[in-house]
């Protein structure tokens, strides 16, 4: 049952290592070319790629910790390491954006030479590589339901946008000639805005998972449908779900006939739990509360009478 989960973890590690390797190469190329080619937009883009290296490393460590089994101190496992890693990434991106923005403003207040034409070739290569890498990472992130890997894909998308902005800024500076040198710095400012926006976009779902917000998607609907397939289940009431790393923990109220024995109700609860874990491998545990249908009906009648009064 957990074989799929283990395969998903391997996929997460693989895409993270690929992203780390490519970002390391691109960051070095962009920063060196930006310095030699006199383009702060390209340097800013290289700084963003450097944060991606750090991000990929943090994500890798988050995934490594998240897959560790539960222990006495962490009975629900270590899955929260994943959204914590994503939150750290968001903070680092925000700091990088602030640095790039302040440096670009400083450059605007001082004269500078125009960027070199060959910097454009580097940017075209970067955009192409980042496009395919972001598509691949996003597909894997959705496939394994990993917020950290999906956020890594967003980093690649942001890098692609900042590279595109740098390309436009450098092109304007080269085509415009004298008086248009600062187009390169305006491109860096645009890149900073993109980075800070991406940081906010990454932080939001990470905080939601850390706060045990109800997961989005079809999982609650699937849980209810599978539970109702179990013989002896009359209905369902509350269904609370929280995501911890790759795992889901479910609290479910199952309604059974009021006249059955405690032993029979206990058996139905185990059947529901087994059914859910077999049907949805990502569910690590299910806590079931059995309710009699007669008590449910009386409670609803009482609520109706109170509302009428």
Secondary structure, 3 states (H helix, E strand, C coil): CCHHHHHHHHHHHHHHHHHHHHHHHHHHHHHHHHHHCCCHHHHHHHHHHHHHHHHHHHHHHHHHHHCCCCCCCCCCCCCHHHHHHHHHHHHHHHHHHHHHHHHHHHHHCCCCCCCCCCHHHHHHHHHHHHHHHHHHHHHHHHHHCCHHHHHHHHHHHHHHHHHHHHHHHHHHHHHHCCCCCCHHHHHHHHHHHHHHHHHHHHHHHHHHHHCCCCCCCCHHHHHHHHHHCCCCCCEEEEEEEEEECCEEEEEEEEEECCCCCHHHHHHHHHHHHHHHHHHCCCEEEEEEEEEEHHHHHHHHHHHHHHHHC
